[in-house]
Structure formats: C-alpha cells, structure tokens
Amino acid sequence: METLTDLFDLLIHSDKLIRLGGLAMLLVIIYLETGVFFGFIFAGDALLFSAGLLCGTDILDIDLFALLFLATIAAFAGNLTGYYTGKFLGKKLHAKNDSWFFKRRHLEKTHLFYEKYGGMSLIAGRFIWIVRTFVPILAGASDMSFRRFNLFNLIGAFLWVWTMVPLGYFAGHLIPDAKENLGYFILAISVIATLLLLRGIYNVTRNKKEQKD
C-alpha cells in the first residue's frame, strides 16, 4: 500500500519526479504522456512548468534553452509514436477493454475533440490533459498524411513547451518563495486544463445535438 501511495504522490507532485530522476526522467515522461496510451496518468503541463521553475531556481542544473530544445524533441517524438500507434492499432484500441492503464472513455472524448478541430487539435490539444495523449493516436488511425501530421506536431510541440517552461522559469525568478508554493501553481494549471477539456467536450456534444435537431 505504501508503494502505491508513494507512486500516486510522485504523479501528483511533478517537482518530486524531477528531483528524483532529473532531466532524464522529465524527458521520458514528456515522451510517454504525449503519445503512449497510458501516458495520460502524467500531468505534462505541471511537469513542464515545474521543470522551468526548478531551472529558474537552479535546482535543475541545466541551461534554459537546452531544456526547451530537449523537451520539444521529447514532445515531438511522443506524438510521432502516438501517430504510428494509431496507424497500426487504431481500430483495435476502440475495441480494447478498460484497464488500469487504458480507459476507452478517454479515447471517445478525444475523438469528439478531433472530429471538431481536425489537424488543429494537434496544436490546441497539447494544452489539454488527456487530449494530448490520444489525439496523435486518432490522427494516425484516421490516416492523416504523415507530412501534414508532422507540421502540426512540430508547431504544437514548440508552442506547448515554449509556453509552459518559460512560465515556470520566470515564476521562479520573479515570485518570492515560488518553489515553496509550487503545489498551488500545479493545482491552478490542473484545474485550468480540466476545465478546458470539459468545455471542449461540451461544445462538441452541443454542436452534434444541434446538427441532429
């Protein structure tokens, strides 16, 4: 039981993950969350913000631009993996039973988002928890062209990483005792991300209902 509690604590407190595994842990988790179907258990927004803040307070010993460059590559590679997963396993995933690592409802919710926004969902979805994990899988399953996918993938990875990391970095520099209040920042990011997800699902569902009527 203690092991499960410790694991849950690490997933919630992204700064502890970074302190525990450093840059390597950060990059692996960003990769997993942006393209491997069980990656939704991680909070990428909070993780990138925490990395920026810890970099800004010199706890994470790496140059800011090196961090931005490496995190962008990890995010790009994650979506690329998701794309190929969808290309080869897309239909099977829709028929897959729920497990601790996989929830079909997450795939269905993301499908609504993808249906409405198409390729742009690869950019907008980067900022929405759960959606950023499953949208590249759906892009692959929908046979989006590889060239078009990579264009949206690169733009989305760049905007996501180069927004969240600098926000954390400058918070670490400008706000006194920012690292002691990191939990509040992460909570705010998580709430905003969840509200965006719920709003997107509501809008898509409402539009579908209006079309039927």
C-alpha positions as CSV (number, residue, x, y, z in Angstrom):
1,M,0.0,0.0,0.0
2,E,2.8,2.4,0.8
3,T,4.3,1.8,-2.6
4,L,1.1,2.7,-4.3
5,T,0.8,5.8,-2.1
6,D,4.3,6.9,-2.9
7,L,3.7,6.4,-6.7
8,F,0.5,8.5,-6.5
9,D,2.4,11.2,-4.6
10,L,5.0,11.3,-7.3
11,L,2.4,11.6,-10.1
12,I,0.7,14.5,-8.3
13,H,3.8,16.3,-7.3
14,S,5.7,16.7,-10.5
15,D,8.6,18.5,-8.9
16,K,9.4,15.4,-6.9
17,L,9.6,13.4,-10.1
18,I,12.1,15.8,-11.5
19,R,14.1,15.9,-8.3
20,L,14.1,12.1,-8.2
21,G,15.1,11.4,-11.8
22,G,16.4,14.7,-13.1
23,L,16.4,15.7,-16.7
24,A,16.2,12.1,-18.0
25,M,13.0,11.4,-16.0
26,L,11.5,14.6,-17.3
27,L,12.1,13.7,-20.9
28,V,10.9,10.2,-20.6
29,I,7.6,11.3,-19.0
30,I,7.0,14.0,-21.6
31,Y,7.6,11.4,-24.3
32,L,5.2,8.9,-22.7
33,E,2.4,11.5,-22.0
34,T,2.3,12.8,-25.5
35,G,1.9,9.6,-27.4
36,V,1.7,6.4,-25.4
37,F,-1.9,5.5,-24.5
38,F,-1.2,5.0,-20.7
39,G,0.7,8.4,-20.6
40,F,-2.5,10.3,-19.6
41,I,-1.7,9.4,-16.0
42,F,1.0,12.1,-16.0
43,A,0.4,15.8,-15.9
44,G,2.6,17.2,-18.7
45,D,1.6,20.9,-18.2
46,A,2.5,20.8,-14.5
47,L,5.7,18.8,-15.2
48,L,7.0,21.4,-17.8
49,F,6.1,24.3,-15.5
50,S,7.9,22.6,-12.6
51,A,10.9,22.0,-14.8
52,G,11.0,25.6,-15.8
53,L,10.6,26.8,-12.2
54,L,13.3,24.4,-10.9
55,C,15.6,25.5,-13.7
56,G,14.9,29.2,-12.8
57,T,15.9,28.5,-9.1
58,D,19.0,26.5,-10.1
59,I,17.6,23.2,-8.6
60,L,17.6,21.7,-12.0
61,D,21.1,22.3,-13.3
62,I,20.6,22.8,-17.0
63,D,20.6,25.8,-19.3
64,L,17.1,27.1,-20.1
65,F,17.5,26.8,-23.9
66,A,18.9,23.3,-23.6
67,L,15.9,22.3,-21.5
68,L,13.5,23.9,-24.1
69,F,15.2,22.2,-27.0
70,L,15.3,18.7,-25.4
71,A,11.7,18.9,-24.1
72,T,10.5,19.9,-27.6
73,I,12.2,16.9,-29.1
74,A,10.6,14.6,-26.5
75,A,7.2,16.1,-27.1
76,F,7.6,15.7,-30.9
77,A,8.8,12.1,-30.6
78,G,6.0,11.2,-28.3
79,N,3.3,12.4,-30.8
80,L,5.2,10.6,-33.6
81,T,4.9,7.3,-31.6
82,G,1.2,8.0,-31.0
83,Y,0.7,8.5,-34.7
84,Y,2.2,5.2,-35.6
85,T,0.3,3.5,-32.7
86,G,-2.9,4.8,-34.2
87,K,-1.9,3.7,-37.7
88,F,-1.3,0.1,-36.7
89,L,-3.6,-0.3,-33.7
90,G,-6.3,2.3,-34.0
91,K,-9.2,0.0,-34.6
92,K,-8.1,-2.4,-32.0
93,L,-7.8,0.3,-29.4
94,H,-11.5,1.2,-29.9
95,A,-12.4,-2.5,-29.1
96,K,-9.9,-2.8,-26.2
97,N,-11.4,-3.3,-22.7
98,D,-10.8,-0.9,-19.9
99,S,-7.8,-1.5,-17.7
100,W,-5.9,0.5,-15.1
101,F,-3.7,2.0,-17.8
102,F,-6.3,2.4,-20.6
103,K,-9.8,4.0,-20.4
104,R,-11.9,3.8,-23.6
105,R,-13.9,6.8,-22.5
106,H,-10.7,9.0,-22.8
107,L,-10.4,7.8,-26.4
108,E,-14.0,8.6,-27.1
109,K,-13.8,12.1,-25.6
110,T,-10.7,12.9,-27.6
111,H,-12.4,11.6,-30.7
112,L,-15.1,14.3,-30.3
113,F,-12.4,16.9,-30.0
114,Y,-10.6,15.6,-33.0
115,E,-13.8,15.5,-35.1
116,K,-14.4,19.2,-34.5
117,Y,-10.9,20.6,-34.9
118,G,-9.1,18.1,-37.2
119,G,-5.4,18.8,-37.6
120,M,-5.6,21.9,-35.4
121,S,-6.5,19.6,-32.5
122,L,-2.8,18.5,-32.5
123,I,-1.9,22.1,-31.6
124,A,-4.8,23.1,-29.3
125,G,-4.9,19.6,-27.8
126,R,-1.3,20.0,-26.5
127,F,-2.7,22.2,-23.8
128,I,-5.5,19.9,-22.7
129,W,-4.9,17.0,-20.4
130,I,-5.8,13.5,-21.8
131,V,-6.5,15.0,-25.3
132,R,-2.7,15.5,-25.9
133,T,-2.2,11.8,-25.2
134,F,-4.8,10.4,-27.5
135,V,-5.1,12.9,-30.4
136,P,-2.0,11.8,-32.2
137,I,-3.3,8.2,-32.0
138,L,-6.5,9.3,-33.6
139,A,-4.6,11.2,-36.3
140,G,-2.8,8.0,-37.2
141,A,-6.0,5.9,-37.1
142,S,-7.7,8.5,-39.3
143,D,-4.9,8.2,-41.9
144,M,-3.8,11.9,-41.7
145,S,-0.9,12.4,-44.1
146,F,2.5,12.0,-42.5
147,R,3.7,15.3,-43.8
148,R,0.6,17.2,-42.6
149,F,0.7,15.5,-39.2
150,N,4.4,16.4,-38.6
151,L,3.7,20.1,-39.4
152,F,1.0,20.3,-36.7
153,N,3.1,18.1,-34.5
154,L,6.1,20.4,-34.7
155,I,4.1,23.6,-34.2
156,G,2.2,22.1,-31.2
157,A,5.3,20.7,-29.5
158,F,7.1,24.1,-29.9
159,L,4.1,26.2,-28.6
160,W,3.4,23.9,-25.7
161,V,7.0,23.5,-24.4
162,W,8.0,27.1,-25.1
163,T,4.9,28.4,-23.2
164,M,4.9,26.2,-20.1
165,V,8.6,26.0,-19.4
166,P,9.3,29.8,-19.6
167,L,6.2,30.5,-17.4
168,G,7.7,28.3,-14.7
169,Y,11.2,29.8,-15.3
170,F,10.1,33.4,-14.9
171,A,7.9,32.5,-11.9
172,G,11.0,31.0,-10.2
173,H,12.8,34.3,-10.8
174,L,10.1,36.8,-10.2
175,I,7.9,35.4,-7.4
176,P,9.5,35.1,-3.9
177,D,9.4,31.6,-2.5
178,A,7.9,30.3,-5.7
179,K,9.3,26.8,-5.2
180,E,7.7,26.6,-1.7
181,N,4.4,27.3,-3.3
182,L,4.8,25.1,-6.3
183,G,1.8,23.0,-5.3
184,Y,-0.5,26.0,-5.8
185,F,0.8,26.6,-9.3
186,I,0.3,23.0,-10.2
187,L,-3.2,22.9,-8.8
188,A,-4.1,26.0,-10.8
189,I,-2.7,24.5,-14.0
190,S,-4.5,21.2,-13.4
191,V,-7.8,23.0,-12.8
192,I,-7.5,25.1,-16.0
193,A,-6.6,22.1,-18.1
194,T,-9.6,20.1,-16.8
195,L,-11.9,23.0,-17.4
196,L,-10.6,23.3,-21.0
197,L,-11.2,19.6,-21.5
198,L,-14.8,19.7,-20.2
199,R,-15.6,22.9,-22.2
200,G,-14.3,21.3,-25.4
201,I,-16.4,18.1,-24.9
202,Y,-19.5,20.2,-24.0
203,N,-19.1,22.3,-27.2
204,V,-18.7,19.4,-29.4
205,T,-21.6,17.5,-27.9
206,R,-23.8,20.5,-28.1
207,N,-22.9,21.0,-31.8
208,K,-23.7,17.4,-32.6
209,K,-27.0,17.7,-30.9
210,E,-27.9,20.9,-32.8
211,Q,-27.0,19.2,-36.1
212,K,-29.3,16.2,-35.3
213,D,-32.1,18.6,-34.3
